[in-house]
Amino acid sequence: MIRRFWPAMTWAILILILTGVPGSYFPEVRSFWQWASPDKIVHLLIFGVQVFLIILGFKPQYLNSKQRFKFVIGATIVTILYGLVTELLQHYVFIGRDGNIFDFLADALGAFLGLLTYYLLKMKKILNQNIN
């Protein structure tokens, strides 16, 4: 069972590493809107992928509809909490990093977008082979 979660766990470790690297290691890209900066888009993407990988790691076909819904919501909540933890680590632990409420909001929005992507693909039957 744990093998199915390797992609999600590997991705979570990658997120932790990237959020712990000092900001000076990344190129600075200016944007007209702070909320739509490349940094926020990266947050959206990495946490969206995280939710998606967690959901795919589990075999939802063994669950009934109600259980599946709870699991998918749980995966989203866990990802949002992971985003909160990474921001707190940036603020209090990682040197050269700064935790930011807007980054956390981008993490949470990314988690919801990953959830939405899962359901849209499931509705289009693209994931139907792997997920019932």
C-alpha positions, -999 to +999 in steps of 0.1 A: +000+000+000+028+024+008+043+020-027+012+038-041+020+068-020+057+071-031+049+098-057+030+119-031+057+114-005+085+122-029+066+153-040+061+164-003+098+160+003+106+181-028+082+208-015+099+208+019+133+212+002+122+239-021+105+259+007+136+256+028+161+269+003+169+305+009+150+328-015+183+343-028+190+310-046+160+316-069+159+342-096+138+373-087+110+379-112+090+411-109+053+411-115+027+439-117+004+422-091+020+407-060-008+381-057-002+369-093+036+368-090+055+337-104+061+327-067+023+325-061+018+305-093+045+280-082+026+276-048-006+270-067+010+243-088+030+224-063+002+221-038-023+213-065-001+185-076+003+173-040-034+169-035-037+151-069-009+127-060-023+119-026-057+111-041-042+089-069-021+071-043-051+057-027-073+030-043-107+048-041-124+020-060-125+001-027-145+028-011-181+037-014-191+072-025-194+086+010-160+072+021-144+084-011-157+120-006-144+120+030-110+107+018-107+133-010-116+161+014-092+147+040-064+147+014-072+184+006-072+193+043-039+175+049-023+193+020-035+227+032-021+219+067+012+209+050+012+243+033+007+260+067+035+239+082+059+249+054+051+286+059+056+283+097+089+265+091+099+293+067+090+319+093+105+303+124+131+278+113+145+282+078+173+308+075+168+332+046+131+324+042+101+343+053+067+328+060+039+347+043+001+346+047-003+352+009+019+322+002-003+301+025-034+313+007-018+303-026-010+269-011-046+265+000-060+277-033-036+253-051-049+224-030-085+233-040-075+236-077-058+202-075-091+188-061-111+205-088-087+191-114-092+156-100-130+159-102-129+175-137-107+147-151-128+121-133-159+135-148-143+134-183-135+097-176-098+103-181-090+089-148-116+062-150-091+034-157-073+041-124-101+055-103-136+044-102 
